[in-house]
Amino acid sequence: MSYLLDAISFAAALFVILAIVLLVRWSAADAKLRGKSTLLVSLIVLFLFPWGLIAWLLFRPEPPDAASPKRTFRLEDFRVQ
């Protein structure tokens, strides 16, 4: 029975570590997309997990293409003459 609990604990720890690694990789890719330092964001997310990830999600800047004013849908742009 002890071996079963050890195996479950190992699997849970492995899952948590894998989830953290994937979240750090995603935050680095997101920081690169938004023009911020990937190293700095990765370190903050890794060492301050989960608060660093929450802070990045709340305070991350807009992507460069989203900074331009958004166009609204106009039917005239799609009408065939």
C-alpha positions in Angstrom: 0.0 0.0 0.0 2.9 2.3 0.7 4.2 1.9 -2.8 0.9 2.9 -4.2 0.9 6.1 -2.2 4.5 6.8 -3.2 3.6 6.3 -6.9 0.6 8.6 -6.6 2.6 11.3 -4.9 5.4 11.0 -7.5 2.8 11.3 -10.3 1.2 14.3 -8.7 4.6 16.1 -8.2 5.6 15.3 -11.8 2.3 16.8 -13.0 2.7 20.0 -11.0 6.3 20.4 -12.2 5.3 19.8 -15.8 2.4 22.3 -15.5 4.8 25.0 -14.1 7.3 24.4 -16.9 4.6 24.7 -19.5 3.3 27.9 -18.0 6.7 29.4 -17.8 7.3 28.6 -21.5 3.9 30.0 -22.5 4.6 33.2 -20.5 8.0 33.6 -22.2 6.4 33.2 -25.6 3.7 35.7 -24.6 6.3 38.2 -23.4 8.2 37.9 -26.7 5.0 38.5 -28.6 4.3 41.6 -26.6 7.9 43.0 -26.9 9.0 42.4 -23.3 12.0 40.6 -21.8 11.4 36.9 -21.9 14.0 36.2 -19.3 12.6 38.6 -16.8 9.0 37.4 -17.2 10.1 33.8 -17.0 12.0 34.3 -13.8 9.2 36.2 -12.2 6.6 33.5 -13.2 8.9 30.7 -12.1 10.1 32.1 -8.7 6.9 33.8 -7.7 4.6 31.1 -8.9 1.5 31.3 -8.8 1.5 35.0 -7.9 4.0 35.9 -10.7 1.8 34.3 -13.3 -1.3 36.1 -12.0 0.6 39.4 -12.0 1.7 38.8 -15.6 -1.8 38.0 -16.7 -3.2 41.1 -15.1 -0.5 43.6 -16.0 0.8 42.4 -19.4 0.8 45.1 -22.1 -1.3 44.9 -25.3 0.4 43.3 -28.3 1.8 45.8 -30.7 -0.9 45.3 -33.4 -3.6 45.8 -30.8 -2.3 49.2 -30.0 -3.8 50.6 -33.3 -7.4 51.7 -33.2 -9.7 48.8 -33.9 -11.8 49.0 -37.0 -15.5 48.4 -36.7 -17.3 46.1 -39.1 -18.8 48.0 -42.0 -21.0 46.2 -44.5 -20.0 48.6 -47.3 -16.5 47.2 -47.2 -17.8 43.7 -48.2 -20.5 44.5 -50.7 -19.9 43.3 -54.3 -20.5 46.1 -56.8 
